[in-house]
């Protein structure tokens, strides 16, 4: 339609007697210039401070900032909120309450890769509660959701995401025998050069790693191996979320510590833990956590390049 309109306008000018300028003989056409690359979206860093102090975050949620260090963690992850960002398995939405309005205010796009709501009634209810808190579209914008499970399709278009973030979930994927699939999906969803950044409960390197991470703790080497197998390059680690008081050896795994604070409930559990001291575990605080940043290579490495053939 636009081409036809332009053609008619040019014809009208010619009919009105406008003469075309003669073209000089042997005049070389001007060399074509390459189009300017699109500028990198720029975020307003001050907006994160505003979001962290916002009244939609409860006092209880804000009290956990000292253990979860969201501003420092997102800075380490190099998150640009003006881009396409996916949070994996956001749970009840503690981090989403920060990410969603921050990304919306900066013009970015947020996707939540969720536990499949069709897998159980609990998962369906979790999704309902998660979305209810972001019902104010003016404040939070639109949230895209897609399931991530052992047999799910990719949660976004391939090579469409700039950042994939996940917080304290690797042990759950190991327990469901889907860790390899999860990391492969992250790799497929990210653009070349995109970032995978994660936080996970850390098991000491000299402890025995349970294949299903029943304690909720995972060795850093295990996480790096899963990411490397998927094709990621390890970039940097941070001790932002470390807690040296946590031994990772508790009666009910990581869930003994805050915020879950599981204690002996049944008579059998009380008999097995006669000296259980709730105050002892509360004094530890939240778990010791690794914070790791990986990157999808900007260019895929071919077999010939790796073998020299």
Residue pairs with C-beta under 8 A, 6 or more apart in sequence:
14 20
40 80
41 80
41 82
41 83
41 106
41 107
41 108
42 82
43 80
43 81
43 82
43 106
43 108
44 105
44 106
47 81
47 102
47 105
47 106
48 71
48 74
48 81
48 98
48 102
49 71
51 57
51 98
51 101
51 102
51 105
52 62
52 65
52 70
52 71
52 98
54 101
56 97
56 101
56 133
56 139
57 97
57 98
61 94
61 97
64 94
64 259
64 286
67 241
67 243
67 258
67 285
67 286
68 94
68 95
68 167
68 199
68 241
68 286
69 240
69 241
70 95
70 98
72 240
73 199
73 238
73 240
73 241
73 291
74 98
76 197
76 236
76 238
76 240
76 291
76 293
77 163
77 165
77 195
77 197
77 293
78 195
78 197
78 293
79 85
79 163
79 165
79 195
79 197
80 108
80 162
80 163
81 99
81 102
81 103
81 105
81 106
81 108
82 106
82 107
82 108
83 108
83 109
83 162
83 163
84 108
84 109
84 111
84 156
84 160
84 161
84 162
84 163
85 99
85 103
85 108
85 109
85 110
85 111
85 161
85 162
85 163
85 164
85 165
86 110
86 111
86 112
86 113
86 155
86 156
86 161
86 163
86 164
86 165
86 189
87 95
87 96
87 99
87 110
87 111
87 112
87 113
87 165
87 166
87 167
88 113
88 148
88 164
88 165
88 166
88 169
88 182
88 186
89 113
89 114
89 115
89 148
89 166
89 169
89 172
90 96
90 112
90 114
90 130
91 126
91 130
92 126
92 129
92 130
93 130
93 133
93 134
94 167
95 165
95 167
96 110
96 112
96 130
96 134
97 133
99 110
99 165
100 110
100 134
100 140
100 141
100 143
101 139
101 140
103 109
103 110
103 141
104 110
104 139
104 140
104 141
109 144
110 141
110 143
110 144
111 143
111 144
111 145
111 146
111 155
111 156
111 161
112 130
112 143
112 144
112 145
112 146
113 145
113 146
113 147
113 148
113 155
113 156
114 123
114 126
114 127
114 130
114 145
114 146
114 147
114 148
115 123
115 126
115 127
115 147
115 148
115 149
116 123
116 147
116 148
116 149
116 152
117 123
117 124
117 126
117 127
117 147
118 124
118 147
119 149
127 145
131 143
131 145
134 140
134 143
144 156
146 152
146 153
146 155
146 156
147 155
148 155
148 182
148 185
149 178
150 176
150 177
150 178
150 181
152 185
154 185
154 188
154 189
155 185
155 189
156 189
157 189
158 188
158 189
159 188
159 189
159 190
159 191
159 192
160 189
160 191
161 189
161 190
161 191
161 194
162 190
162 191
162 194
162 195
163 190
163 194
163 195
163 196
163 197
164 186
164 189
164 190
164 194
164 195
164 196
164 197
165 197
165 198
166 198
166 199
167 198
167 199
168 199
168 200
168 201
168 289
169 198
169 200
170 179
170 198
170 200
170 213
170 218
170 222
170 223
170 226
171 200
171 201
171 213
171 215
171 216
171 217
171 218
171 254
172 213
173 179
173 181
173 182
174 211
174 212
174 213
174 218
175 212
175 213
175 214
177 212
179 226
180 226
180 229
180 230
183 196
183 226
183 227
183 229
183 230
183 232
184 230
186 196
186 230
186 232
187 196
187 230
187 231
187 232
187 296
190 196
190 296
191 296
192 296
192 297
192 298
192 299
192 300
193 295
193 296
193 297
193 298
194 295
194 296
195 235
195 293
195 294
195 295
195 296
196 227
196 232
196 293
196 294
196 295
196 296
197 291
197 292
197 293
197 294
198 223
198 291
198 292
198 294
199 241
199 289
199 290
199 291
199 292
200 218
200 223
200 289
200 290
200 292
201 216
201 217
201 218
201 248
201 254
201 287
201 288
201 289
202 217
202 218
202 219
202 220
202 242
202 248
202 287
202 288
202 289
202 290
203 209
203 215
203 217
203 218
203 219
203 248
204 219
204 247
204 248
205 219
205 220
205 221
207 217
207 219
207 248
207 249
209 218
209 219
209 222
214 253
215 248
215 250
215 253
215 254
216 253
216 254
216 255
216 287
217 248
217 253
217 254
217 287
220 237
220 290
220 292
223 290
223 292
224 234
224 292
227 234
227 292
227 294
228 234
231 296
231 297
232 294
232 295
232 296
233 294
233 295
233 296
233 297
234 292
234 293
234 294
235 293
235 294
235 295
236 292
236 293
237 290
237 291
237 292
237 293
238 291
238 292
238 293
239 291
240 291
241 288
241 289
241 290
241 291
242 288
242 289
243 284
243 285
243 286
243 287
243 288
243 289
244 288
245 283
245 284
245 285
245 288
246 257
246 284
246 285
246 287
246 288
248 254
248 287
248 288
250 256
250 257
250 281
251 264
251 269
251 272
251 273
251 276
252 262
252 263
254 260
254 287
255 262
256 262
256 263
256 281
257 281
257 284
257 285
257 286
257 287
258 281
258 282
258 285
258 286
259 286
261 278
261 281
261 282
263 276
263 278
264 270
264 272
264 273
264 276
270 276
303 309
